[in-house]
Amino acid sequence: MNLSEANLSGMNLSGANLSRVSLVEANLEGANLEGANLKLTRLTRATLTGANLRGANLEGAVLVETILRGANLEGANLEGTFLMGATFEGANLEGATLQRAVGDYWTAWPEGFDPEAGGVAVK
């Protein structure tokens, strides 16, 4: 399914199955994605500022240049995700799984967060 450039800001997508969906450049600002399945989803350059992704499954998702400022990712599964240039400033990553995730020099993390200690490979 292709939802690229869709405006889904503020929508309640709690528990939704969005696996393998293209959300490239989509606006998900303030959306509720708690417990959603976003496995292998393309979120390149998407905006998720203030989104609730608590307990969401983002395994293998592509979050290149994705904006996640102030997002709640508590307990989210980000295993094997691509995070190059993503912005996590002010995001809650408490209990998030980040093993095998890949970030880079331009990935912006919350203050005090150590990506390598969290399992992220920084390239």
C-alpha positions in Angstrom: 0.0 0.0 0.0 1.3 3.5 -0.8 0.4 6.3 1.6 3.3 8.5 0.6 2.7 12.2 1.3 -0.5 11.4 3.1 -1.7 13.7 5.9 -2.5 11.5 8.8 -1.7 14.0 11.6 -3.5 13.5 14.8 -5.2 10.3 13.6 -5.8 7.3 15.9 -4.0 4.4 14.3 -3.6 2.5 17.5 -2.9 -1.2 16.8 -3.1 -0.7 13.0 -1.3 -3.1 10.7 0.8 -0.8 8.5 3.5 -3.4 7.8 5.3 -2.8 4.5 3.3 0.4 3.8 5.1 3.3 2.1 4.7 6.4 4.3 7.4 8.3 2.6 7.1 12.1 3.4 3.8 11.4 5.2 2.6 13.7 8.0 1.9 11.7 11.1 2.4 14.5 13.6 0.7 13.8 16.9 -0.8 10.5 15.5 -1.5 7.7 17.9 0.3 4.6 16.7 0.5 2.8 20.0 1.0 -0.9 19.4 0.9 -0.5 15.6 2.7 -2.9 13.3 5.1 -0.8 11.2 7.4 -3.7 10.4 9.4 -3.1 7.2 7.5 0.2 6.7 9.2 3.0 4.7 9.0 6.2 6.7 11.7 8.2 4.9 11.4 11.9 5.5 8.1 11.4 7.3 7.1 13.7 10.2 6.2 12.0 13.5 6.7 14.9 15.8 4.9 14.2 19.1 3.5 10.9 17.8 2.7 8.1 20.2 4.6 4.9 19.1 4.5 3.3 22.5 5.0 -0.5 22.0 4.9 -0.2 18.2 6.8 -2.7 16.1 9.1 -0.9 13.7 11.4 -3.8 13.1 13.4 -3.4 9.8 11.6 -0.1 9.1 13.4 2.7 7.1 13.4 5.9 9.1 15.9 7.9 7.0 15.7 11.6 7.7 12.5 10.9 9.7 11.5 13.6 12.2 10.5 12.0 15.6 10.9 15.1 17.9 9.1 14.5 21.1 7.7 11.2 20.0 6.9 8.5 22.6 8.8 5.3 21.6 8.6 3.7 25.0 8.9 -0.1 24.6 8.9 0.2 20.8 10.8 -2.4 18.7 13.3 -0.6 16.4 15.4 -3.7 15.9 17.2 -3.6 12.5 15.9 -0.2 11.6 17.7 2.3 9.3 17.9 5.6 11.2 20.3 7.7 9.1 19.7 11.4 9.6 16.6 10.7 11.8 15.8 13.3 14.5 14.9 11.9 17.9 15.4 15.1 20.0 13.2 15.1 23.0 11.8 11.6 22.2 11.2 8.9 24.8 13.2 5.8 24.0 12.8 4.2 27.4 12.7 0.4 27.0 13.0 0.6 23.2 14.8 -2.2 21.5 17.5 -0.9 19.1 19.7 -3.9 18.5 21.0 -4.1 14.9 19.6 -0.6 14.1 21.9 1.6 12.0 22.4 5.3 12.5 24.9 7.8 11.3 26.7 11.0 12.3 23.5 13.1 11.4 21.1 11.0 13.5 20.0 13.3 16.4 19.4 11.5 19.7 17.7 12.7 22.9 20.0 14.4 25.3 22.0 11.9 27.3 21.1 8.9 25.1 24.0 6.7 24.1 23.1 5.0 20.8 26.0 2.5 20.8 25.1 1.4 24.4 21.6 0.9 23.1 22.7 -1.5 20.4 22.8 1.0 17.4 25.6 0.7 14.9 26.8 4.2 14.1 28.4 4.4 10.7 
